[in-house]
Structure formats: structure tokens, C-alpha cells
């Protein structure tokens, strides 16, 4: 099937293309280090494509953005943290594959919505604390790793979980971004075969759609990398959290 016929087979309106393009642009911004907007991307794509199908459409775009992030922030990655989290994330992914493969679309949507709302609440709590204590208990890292793996498989929703961990570890900005970049590049590549062969949410047709959206990812990433050097705005972060929470509520009752 010719390239443009595949794109037309999705039967997307001009407004839907614009909304999807905006979401993918936000993905580039998010991977460049502007944290807290990842859930908005998930919510937008879930509305357009459906909850489960959207996870497969988003994953190759995440990997594309991860490649740019690991190249740009490579020297800042903290590999001892990555090695600590990866095994537990893999366990979480495997549990997520099993759970997500056997539940209905309606239950999948409800589970995504609950994860979104819970994640936002945890992020608000994290933001409100002023403690400088860095948690060192193994249960914190193993629990965070498992939840991040599970949520990234169920709905590409691990961002808030990992953000809580890195904020708690008091990472400087660049170490935060560089470590997260490598962590999710590794785990997203690990997830890809499950989406292709078990969930069947990544297909030739979805990859064609991805190819049309990659320019928006690239633009968003490099604009975001420039912005990261200029701003750190707590009120902006809280605004994003509020919008995200509203999106989760809408998804829950849609």
C-alpha cells in the first residue's frame, strides 16, 4: 500500500492531525528535559487512537526522542542509578505485558486513568515537600523501578514515577535528564518486541504514521533543549500537573 494511502487509512481529520502533531511536539519538549508534560501526550493520543492502540503508536516516537536525548545528555548519565533501577523495571514491564494483554479496553482505560491521577497526586505531594533528605532504602529504588516498568508498559506513564525518584535523589538538572534519557531508551527498546508480537500495537502501518510525525519530535526536542537552559518555573510545573489531572479525570469517566 502506498505511503499516503496508509496515512489516509487512519481517517484522521485536519483537527486530529493538528492535535497529534502538537502532542508529538510536546514529546520532543519532554524528552529534552521539560518534565511533567508526558501525561498530556498520553491523554491526547489515547483520545484519538484508543487507549491500548495509542501505546504502540507512541512507543517508536519515544525511542526516536530517546536517541536524541542520550546523544545530547550522554555525559551526564549516572550509570549506578540506571543499573539499580533497570532489573526492577524489567520485572514491572513483564507484569504489565501479562496484565495488559488479558484485560478489556474499558478496564485498560480505567487503569490508565487511575495511574494518571495517582501519579499526579504523588507529584503534587513531592513538590510540596521541602525535605533535603535523600532516601537510601532498597525498597524505595526497587518499588520505584517496578512501578516505573509496569506503568511504562501499561500506558507509557512512567514519567511521573521516575520524576519522583530523581527529585527525591536531589539530582542536578543535567544529571536528572541524562540519567532518565538512558534509562528509558533501554526500557523502551526492551518493550518494543512485546508491542510487536504480543499486543500487536506496533505494525507496519503504525510505523508509517510514526515516520510522518518524527519532524515534530525533532523540532520539539531542540526547542526544548534551548528552553531548558533558560527556565525553571515551579508554577509552570504545577499548571501542567493540574491540566494532567483533569485529563486523567476525563479519561476515567469518558
Secondary structure, DSSP 8 states (H G I E B T S, - for coil): --HHHHHHHT---HHHHHHHHHHHHHHHHHHHT-TT-HHHHHHHHHHHH-HHHHHHHHHHHHHHHHHHHHHHHGGG--HHHHHHHHHHHHHHHHHHHHHHHHS-HHHHHHHHHHHHHHHHHHHHHHHH---------HHHHHHHHHHHHHHHHHHS--HHHHHHHHHHTT--HHHHHHHHHHHHHHHHHHHHHHHHHTS--S-HHHHHHHHHHHHHHHHHHHHHHHHHTT---HHHHHHHHHHHHHHHHHHHH-
